[in-house]
Amino acid sequence: MKLTYFGNAMMLLKGDNTSVLCDPWVSFDRTSKSALFTFPELKLTREDVKALKPDFIYITHTHEDHFDPDTLCLFPKDQPILVSWYPNNNFTERNVKALGFTDVRIADKEEGLALNNGDHCWIEPNGIYDDVDSLALFKIDGFQVLNANDNPYDQAQCENLKKRFGRFDLACVPFSFQGPYPAFYENLTEEERVSEARKKALRNYEQMVSYIKALNPEFFFPFAAGAVYGGKKALMSPYYGVGTAHESVDYLMERHKTSKPVMISQCGTFDLAAKKALTPFEPVAYTDQIEYLRDISNRPGPFDQGGLFNIQPSEWIDLTQLLTRARERQKLWQDRKGIKLDSVYFIDCGQDMLYRFCLGDLSVTRVKKADISDEAYEIFRMPYSLLVGLLTRHYNYSNVKTQHMTFYRKPNVFNRDLHILMSFLQL
């Protein structure tokens, strides 16, 4: 069995009888409707992707660097698509079917899914974020390969996987995670962003160490986190806190020397039977891609003037009534999830006043920034058009927060439950 890596979480597992393409996503010709771009620049053409002709496609979840309609629509509508089961709404199944795919296969909770000629896979939700994320175990040509894409580490889940499946030949695990912190938090100084970015990279490496120690595979492949953002955010990459695959391996090997690293670059291949890479590894730094980053930094996004989803300021209205209805729906999900908080947050969409919310009640009021009297709060800054798109479910918060929003929080403490609930602020 061979693994060919293309970038971010896109890879092809190819055996004698079964081939599975995971999370196909390419920002072709430096264009992107989502304002997310592959990094390093992936120069595959549409014809290159069509030529892959996988037996199956596995979509891990619906974040836009894993579920890309433009790339997926290069495949025939009867292409078998593999997705996880979920305890609540299966967003992945629903979104794949909405693109017109007719053969969407949901993994059975216990039995998994049959592939070709005795090959098999088991797919399940992530133990921490079980609304959207998933990971999969593939058994192809007798080799057991785990694809953890960018799932956060869950100790109980990893221990259960080890108990169920025993020895892993290869574990594909994230060495880092994307997200808006610290690059896009306005409460941080430049020096604080640099410091927090380094801390984030080391925390992410530590999660990778936890994965490898828990699973103890023969080989591990550090991957994912291969994306940058359009507009001016493209040039803020030093503050992303993503780190690098080769540095993560150095970090791991100082702490765990049993598993062997797989180091391959874009379009590189590792032969699991031969136990060796068939292509050399060539690390790429942000400075090596500066022309690419400068180019995409000048490309307009969907909410800019002339964008796909732009509402002119002359058409803006007071959104208090709509936001109140959306807050009521958010409260329903807050109760379902048992989140008991009275956290205060504001939305700044470029109007004269901010909208104030409190998780302890249903009120939505308008306030000037200078008049904020709360001691603890978070401000979500976004284009007016994006806020309307979130309310009408044209967009989902978790898919757009990093590339299209900035934040301010006081104190500088992450409120995980608040950010989860932002995905349910909808009509």
C-alpha positions as CSV (number, residue, x, y, z in Angstrom):
1,M,0.0,0.0,0.0
2,K,1.2,3.5,-0.9
3,L,0.3,6.9,0.6
4,T,0.6,9.9,-1.7
5,Y,0.4,13.3,0.1
6,F,-0.8,16.4,-1.8
7,G,-1.2,19.0,0.9
8,N,-3.1,20.0,4.0
9,A,-5.3,16.9,4.7
10,M,-5.5,15.7,1.1
11,M,-3.9,12.3,0.6
12,L,-4.4,9.1,-1.5
13,L,-4.2,5.7,0.1
14,K,-3.7,3.2,-2.7
15,G,-3.6,-0.6,-2.4
16,D,-3.8,-3.5,-4.7
17,N,-7.7,-3.4,-4.7
18,T,-8.7,-0.2,-3.1
19,S,-7.9,3.5,-3.4
20,V,-9.2,6.2,-1.0
21,L,-8.8,9.9,-1.6
22,C,-9.1,11.9,1.7
23,D,-10.3,15.5,1.8
24,P,-9.6,16.6,-1.7
25,W,-9.0,20.4,-1.8
26,V,-7.0,22.5,-4.2
27,S,-7.2,26.3,-4.6
28,F,-6.7,26.2,-8.3
29,D,-5.0,29.1,-10.1
30,R,-4.8,31.0,-6.8
31,T,-8.5,31.4,-6.6
32,S,-10.7,30.5,-3.6
33,K,-14.4,31.2,-2.9
34,S,-13.7,30.5,0.8
35,A,-10.7,32.8,1.0
36,L,-8.6,29.8,2.2
37,F,-5.6,28.8,0.0
38,T,-3.4,25.7,0.1
39,F,0.0,26.2,1.5
40,P,2.6,25.7,0.1
41,E,1.0,26.5,-3.2
42,L,-0.4,23.3,-4.7
43,K,0.0,23.4,-8.5
44,L,-2.3,20.5,-9.4
45,T,-4.6,21.2,-12.3
46,R,-8.3,20.1,-12.4
47,E,-7.2,17.5,-14.9
48,D,-4.6,16.2,-12.5
49,V,-7.3,15.7,-9.8
50,K,-9.8,14.1,-12.2
51,A,-7.0,11.6,-13.2
52,L,-6.8,10.3,-9.7
53,K,-10.0,8.3,-10.1
54,P,-10.2,7.0,-6.6
55,D,-12.5,4.1,-5.7
56,F,-13.7,6.1,-2.6
57,I,-13.5,9.6,-1.2
58,Y,-13.4,10.1,2.5
59,I,-14.6,13.5,3.8
60,T,-13.5,13.9,7.4
61,H,-15.7,17.0,8.2
62,T,-17.1,20.1,6.6
63,H,-14.5,22.8,7.3
64,E,-13.7,24.4,4.0
65,D,-10.1,23.1,3.8
66,H,-11.5,19.5,4.0
67,F,-14.9,19.8,2.2
68,D,-14.4,21.9,-0.9
69,P,-17.3,21.9,-3.4
70,D,-15.1,23.2,-6.3
71,T,-12.7,20.3,-5.9
72,L,-15.4,17.7,-5.1
73,C,-17.4,18.6,-8.2
74,L,-14.6,17.4,-10.4
75,F,-15.7,13.8,-9.5
76,P,-18.8,12.0,-11.0
77,K,-22.0,12.3,-8.9
78,D,-22.1,8.5,-8.4
79,Q,-18.6,8.6,-6.8
80,P,-18.8,6.7,-3.5
81,I,-18.3,9.1,-0.6
82,L,-17.4,7.8,2.9
83,V,-18.5,9.8,6.0
84,S,-18.7,9.2,9.7
85,W,-21.8,8.5,11.8
86,Y,-22.6,11.3,14.3
87,P,-24.7,11.3,17.5
88,N,-26.7,14.3,16.5
89,N,-27.0,16.0,13.0
90,N,-24.8,14.5,10.3
91,F,-23.7,17.8,8.7
92,T,-21.1,16.0,6.5
93,E,-23.7,13.6,4.9
94,R,-26.1,16.5,4.4
95,N,-23.6,18.8,2.7
96,V,-22.2,16.1,0.5
97,K,-25.7,15.1,-0.7
98,A,-26.5,18.8,-1.3
99,L,-23.8,18.8,-4.0
100,G,-25.7,16.1,-5.8
101,F,-23.6,13.0,-4.8
102,T,-25.9,9.9,-4.8
103,D,-23.7,7.3,-3.1
104,V,-22.9,8.6,0.3
105,R,-21.9,5.8,2.7
106,I,-22.2,6.4,6.4
107,A,-20.0,4.2,8.5
108,D,-21.8,1.8,10.8
109,K,-20.9,2.5,14.4
110,E,-19.6,-1.0,15.1
111,E,-19.0,-2.7,11.7
112,G,-17.6,0.2,9.8
113,L,-17.7,0.0,6.0
114,A,-16.6,-2.6,3.5
115,L,-14.2,-1.4,0.7
116,N,-12.9,-3.7,-2.1
117,N,-11.9,-7.3,-1.9
118,G,-11.7,-7.6,1.9
119,D,-10.4,-4.1,2.6
120,H,-12.3,-2.2,5.3
121,C,-12.6,1.1,7.2
122,W,-14.0,2.3,10.4
123,I,-14.9,5.9,10.8
124,E,-16.1,7.7,14.0
125,P,-16.6,11.2,15.4
126,N,-13.8,12.8,17.3
127,G,-14.2,12.3,21.1
128,I,-14.0,16.0,21.8
129,Y,-15.8,17.7,18.9
130,D,-18.3,15.0,18.0
131,D,-20.7,17.4,16.1
132,V,-18.4,17.7,13.0
133,D,-14.9,16.2,13.2
134,S,-14.1,12.5,12.5
135,L,-11.2,10.2,12.2
136,A,-10.8,6.9,10.3
137,L,-9.0,3.6,10.5
138,F,-8.3,2.0,7.1
139,K,-7.3,-1.6,6.6
140,I,-5.9,-1.9,3.1
141,D,-3.7,-4.8,1.8
142,G,-3.5,-5.9,5.5
143,F,-2.0,-2.7,6.6
144,Q,-3.7,-0.6,9.3
145,V,-3.6,3.2,8.7
146,L,-5.1,5.8,11.0
147,N,-6.2,9.2,9.5
148,A,-6.6,11.6,12.4
149,N,-6.5,14.7,10.0
150,D,-6.8,17.7,12.4
151,N,-8.7,16.1,15.2
152,P,-7.7,17.3,18.7
153,Y,-6.2,14.6,20.8
154,D,-8.6,12.6,23.0
155,Q,-6.9,10.1,25.3
156,A,-9.9,7.9,25.9
157,Q,-10.6,7.6,22.2
158,C,-7.0,6.8,21.3
159,E,-6.8,4.1,24.0
160,N,-10.1,2.6,22.7
161,L,-8.7,2.6,19.2
162,K,-5.6,0.8,20.3
163,K,-7.6,-1.7,22.3
164,R,-9.9,-2.4,19.3
165,F,-7.3,-2.5,16.5
166,G,-4.0,-3.4,18.1
167,R,-0.9,-2.5,16.2
168,F,-1.1,0.5,13.8
169,D,1.3,0.3,10.8
170,L,1.0,4.1,10.1
171,A,-0.7,6.9,12.0
172,C,-1.3,10.1,10.1
173,V,-1.6,12.7,12.9
174,P,-1.8,16.5,13.0
175,F,1.4,18.4,14.0
176,S,-0.6,21.6,14.2
177,F,-4.0,23.2,14.0
178,Q,-5.3,26.3,12.3
179,G,-7.4,28.9,14.1
180,P,-7.8,32.6,14.7
181,Y,-5.6,32.8,17.8
182,P,-3.3,34.5,18.3
183,A,-2.9,36.1,14.8
184,F,-6.3,37.8,14.6
185,Y,-6.8,38.8,18.2
186,E,-6.7,42.6,18.5
187,N,-6.2,42.6,22.3
188,L,-2.6,41.3,21.7
189,T,0.4,43.4,21.0
190,E,2.8,42.3,18.2
191,E,5.2,41.0,20.8
192,E,2.4,39.0,22.5
193,R,1.3,37.6,19.2
194,V,4.9,36.3,18.5
195,S,5.1,34.8,22.0
196,E,1.6,33.2,21.9
197,A,2.2,31.9,18.4
198,R,5.3,30.0,19.7
199,K,3.4,28.7,22.7
200,K,0.6,27.5,20.4
201,A,3.1,25.7,18.1
202,L,4.6,23.9,21.1
203,R,1.2,22.9,22.5
204,N,0.3,21.5,19.1
205,Y,3.5,19.5,19.0
206,E,2.7,18.1,22.5
207,Q,-0.7,16.9,21.2
208,M,1.2,15.1,18.4
209,V,3.4,13.5,21.0
210,S,0.3,12.4,23.0
211,Y,-1.1,10.8,19.8
212,I,2.1,8.8,19.1
213,K,2.6,7.7,22.7
214,A,-1.0,6.5,22.9
215,L,-1.1,4.7,19.6
216,N,2.6,3.7,19.3
217,P,2.5,3.0,15.5
218,E,5.4,1.6,13.5
219,F,5.4,4.8,11.4
220,F,3.8,8.2,11.9
221,F,3.2,11.0,9.3
222,P,2.8,14.6,10.7
223,F,0.5,16.5,8.4
224,A,-2.5,18.9,8.1
225,A,-2.4,22.7,8.8
226,G,-1.5,23.4,5.2
227,A,-3.5,26.5,4.6
228,V,-3.2,30.3,4.6
229,Y,-5.9,32.9,4.4
230,G,-6.6,35.5,1.7
231,G,-6.5,39.2,1.9
232,K,-4.1,40.9,4.4
233,K,-4.2,37.8,6.6
234,A,-2.0,36.0,4.1
235,L,0.9,38.2,5.2
236,M,0.3,37.5,8.9
237,S,1.4,33.9,8.7
238,P,4.3,34.4,11.2
239,Y,1.6,34.8,13.9
240,Y,-0.5,31.7,12.9
241,G,1.4,29.5,15.4
242,V,1.3,26.6,13.0
243,G,4.9,25.5,13.2
244,T,6.5,23.0,10.8
245,A,6.4,19.3,10.2
246,H,10.2,18.8,10.5
247,E,10.4,20.8,13.7
248,S,7.5,18.7,15.1
249,V,9.4,15.5,14.3
250,D,12.5,16.8,16.1
251,Y,10.3,17.7,19.1
252,L,8.8,14.2,19.1
253,M,12.0,12.3,18.7
254,E,13.4,13.8,21.9
255,R,10.4,12.4,23.7
256,H,9.5,9.2,21.9
257,K,11.9,7.2,19.8
258,T,9.9,4.0,19.1
259,S,7.8,5.2,16.1
260,K,9.6,6.2,12.9
261,P,8.7,9.4,11.1
262,V,7.5,9.6,7.5
263,M,8.7,12.8,5.9
264,I,7.2,13.5,2.4
265,S,6.5,16.8,0.7
266,Q,3.6,17.8,-1.6
267,C,2.9,15.0,-4.1
268,G,5.4,12.8,-2.4
269,T,4.8,9.0,-1.8
270,F,5.5,6.6,1.0
271,D,5.5,2.9,0.3
272,L,4.3,1.1,3.4
273,A,5.3,-2.4,2.1
274,A,8.8,-1.3,1.3
275,K,8.9,0.9,4.4
276,K,10.4,3.9,2.7
277,A,9.6,7.2,1.0
278,L,9.8,7.1,-2.8
279,T,10.4,10.9,-3.0
280,P,12.7,13.3,-1.1
281,F,11.4,15.6,1.6
282,E,11.9,19.3,0.9
283,P,10.8,21.7,3.7
284,V,9.1,24.9,2.6
285,A,9.1,28.1,4.7
286,Y,6.7,31.1,4.4
287,T,9.6,33.1,3.1
288,D,10.0,30.7,0.2
289,Q,6.4,31.5,-0.9
290,I,6.4,35.2,-0.4
291,E,5.4,36.0,-4.0
292,Y,2.4,33.6,-3.7
293,L,1.4,35.1,-0.4
294,R,1.6,38.7,-1.7
295,D,-0.5,37.7,-4.7
296,I,-3.3,36.2,-2.7
297,S,-3.2,39.0,-0.2
298,N,-4.4,41.3,-3.0
299,R,-7.3,39.1,-4.1
300,P,-10.8,40.3,-2.9
301,G,-12.9,38.1,-0.7
302,P,-16.6,37.2,-1.0
303,F,-17.6,40.0,1.3
304,D,-15.5,42.8,-0.3
305,Q,-16.8,45.2,-2.9
306,G,-17.8,43.2,-5.9
307,G,-17.6,39.9,-4.0
308,L,-20.0,37.0,-4.2
309,F,-21.8,37.9,-1.0
310,N,-21.6,41.7,-0.6
311,I,-24.3,44.0,0.8
312,Q,-23.7,47.7,0.2
313,P,-23.8,50.0,3.3
314,S,-26.7,51.8,1.8
315,E,-28.7,48.6,2.3
316,W,-27.7,48.0,5.9
317,I,-30.5,47.8,8.5
318,D,-30.8,47.5,12.3
319,L,-30.4,43.7,12.9
320,T,-31.6,43.6,16.5
321,Q,-34.9,41.8,15.7
322,L,-33.2,39.2,13.6
323,L,-30.4,38.7,16.1
324,T,-32.9,38.3,18.9
325,R,-34.6,35.4,17.0
326,A,-31.2,33.9,16.4
327,R,-30.2,34.2,20.0
328,E,-33.4,32.3,20.9
329,R,-32.3,29.4,18.7
330,Q,-28.8,29.6,20.1
331,K,-30.3,29.3,23.6
332,L,-32.1,26.0,22.5
333,W,-28.7,24.5,21.6
334,Q,-27.1,26.0,24.7
335,D,-29.7,24.1,26.8
336,R,-29.2,20.9,24.8
337,K,-25.5,20.9,25.4
338,G,-26.0,21.8,29.1
339,I,-23.9,25.0,28.8
340,K,-24.7,27.2,31.8
341,L,-22.9,30.5,31.4
342,D,-23.6,34.2,31.6
343,S,-20.8,35.2,29.3
344,V,-21.2,38.5,27.5
345,Y,-20.2,38.9,23.8
346,F,-20.6,41.6,21.2
347,I,-20.8,41.6,17.4
348,D,-19.2,44.5,15.5
349,C,-20.3,44.4,11.9
350,G,-19.1,47.9,10.9
351,Q,-22.2,49.8,12.0
352,D,-22.2,52.7,14.4
353,M,-23.1,50.5,17.3
354,L,-22.2,47.0,18.5
355,Y,-24.8,44.3,19.3
356,R,-24.6,43.0,22.9
357,F,-25.5,39.5,23.9
358,C,-25.4,37.6,27.2
359,L,-25.5,33.8,27.5
360,G,-27.5,34.2,30.7
361,D,-30.5,35.7,29.0
362,L,-32.1,36.3,25.6
363,S,-31.6,40.0,25.3
364,V,-29.9,41.7,22.4
365,T,-29.1,45.4,22.7
366,R,-27.1,48.0,20.9
367,V,-24.2,49.8,22.5
368,K,-21.4,52.1,21.5
369,K,-17.9,50.6,22.0
370,A,-17.0,53.5,24.3
371,D,-19.9,52.7,26.5
372,I,-19.1,49.0,27.2
373,S,-19.2,48.6,30.9
374,D,-18.8,44.8,31.2
375,E,-15.6,43.6,32.9
376,A,-15.3,40.4,30.8
377,Y,-16.4,40.0,27.2
378,E,-15.4,39.0,23.7
379,I,-16.0,41.1,20.5
380,F,-16.5,39.3,17.2
381,R,-15.7,41.6,14.3
382,M,-17.0,40.6,10.9
383,P,-18.4,42.2,7.7
384,Y,-22.1,43.1,7.8
385,S,-22.6,40.7,4.8
386,L,-21.0,37.8,6.7
387,L,-23.3,38.4,9.7
388,V,-26.3,38.2,7.4
389,G,-24.9,35.1,5.8
390,L,-24.4,33.5,9.2
391,L,-28.0,34.3,10.3
392,T,-29.5,32.9,7.1
393,R,-27.2,29.8,7.2
394,H,-25.4,30.6,4.0
395,Y,-22.3,30.3,6.1
396,N,-21.3,28.5,9.3
397,Y,-19.3,30.2,11.9
398,S,-16.7,27.4,12.3
399,N,-16.0,27.6,8.5
400,V,-15.4,31.3,8.2
401,K,-14.2,32.6,11.6
402,T,-10.5,32.4,10.9
403,Q,-10.3,33.9,7.4
404,H,-13.0,36.6,7.7
405,M,-13.2,37.7,11.3
406,T,-11.1,39.4,14.0
407,F,-11.5,39.3,17.7
408,Y,-11.0,41.2,21.0
409,R,-11.4,39.5,24.4
410,K,-11.0,40.7,27.9
411,P,-9.4,39.0,29.8
412,N,-7.3,37.0,27.4
413,V,-8.9,33.7,28.2
414,F,-10.4,31.2,25.7
415,N,-14.1,30.6,26.2
416,R,-14.5,27.3,24.4
417,D,-18.3,26.9,25.0
418,L,-19.0,30.4,23.7
419,H,-17.2,29.7,20.4
420,I,-19.1,26.4,20.0
421,L,-22.4,28.2,20.5
422,M,-21.5,30.8,17.8
423,S,-22.2,28.1,15.2
424,F,-25.9,28.1,16.4
425,L,-26.5,31.8,16.2
426,Q,-28.8,31.3,13.2
427,L,-32.4,31.9,12.2
